[in-house]
Amino acid sequence: MNLLDKLFSREIERRTGAHAIVICIEENKAKKRSRSLGASALKASSRTKITTKKTEGSFFHRLDLRFPWLKLVAVILIGVIVILDLLNLTISSTGEQGSRACLAPMSKHVKATDRVLTGKKLVVLTFDDGPSNVTTPHLLDILREKDVPATFFVLGNKAQASPKIIKRAIKEGHEVASHTMYHQNLIRIPANAAKNDINEARSTLAGILGFNPRFTRPPYGNINNVIREVVGTPMILWSVDTEDWRSKDTDSIISTAMSELHDGAIILMHDIYPTTVEAVPKLIDDIRKQGYEFASLSELTKIRHVELKNGVAYYSFRP
């Protein structure tokens, strides 16, 4: 850069207040410069001054000068959102008093646009006594293929032994609820023992899920006033009992369920029996042929405008 270029740059810097503005002039253009370059430089600097002032006076420029770290924060925030979307996660809360917000998987069923449930006949599939390392994963495969949500009333001690299955069920859009810790007949044991069983199951599931289970199903459907007082959640029983534990026969399970089917039905099955899992694909197809669709308990209660109350037992959610 020759002397004239240096003087030109300094003049622009003095007039505009800009930092490190350098005009590079190619060698072939330098030879063609005339003595009127000084006047041209003043005109150029005047135009630069106006442009620079306009840029420096903009809101975003002033914001960037005052808070230079905002760009970094914005980049980090966008990155977190992208990562959460890739992992299929969202921020959620149990909605209970004293509960904390946590990262929980977004149900694919909630996001699916082809599952319009309003105005349709709806049923809920529920499975008790699991999880089983042998049968429950296969059942989850079937439900995923059929795009059907279900509610799993799990035993605390089995969930403790197979937490990965519980987390998979949640990740794939199902609900996990409590079937107590050890499957005791709560009305046949002392009140304190029943309370401890219920609380231990809740604590165990919360440790796996990151939030308290929303529903409880007492074993055998047996409840009394003591259980109503200590359970701490709504109690979900059933209106269609497939008696799969008794028959352990695929055809019998399907025929029993279809004979008792109704809008708002809660269907009881057990995911610990291979025959039950074998019956599920055909049962889903047969139920859909009758014009029904499947919903989770939370979806159904919301659609039917049911305000669930702790200590109250619910057998179905008819329109």
Secondary structure, DSSP 8 states (H G I E B T S, - for coil): --HHHHHHHHHHHHHH--SS------HHHHTT--TTHHHHHHHHHHHHHHHHHHHHTSHHHHHHHH-TTHHHHHHHHHHHHHHHHHTTEEEE---STT---EEEE--HHHH-SS---TTSEEEEEEEES---TTTHHHHHHHHHHHT--EEEEE-HHHHHH-HHHHHHHHHTT-EEEE--SS---GGGS-HHHHHHHHHHHHHHHHHHHSS--S-B--GGG---HHHHHH--S-EE--SEE--HHHH--HHHHHHHHHHT--TTEEEEEETT-HHHHHHHHHHHHHHHHTTEEE--HHHHHHHTT----TT-EE-----
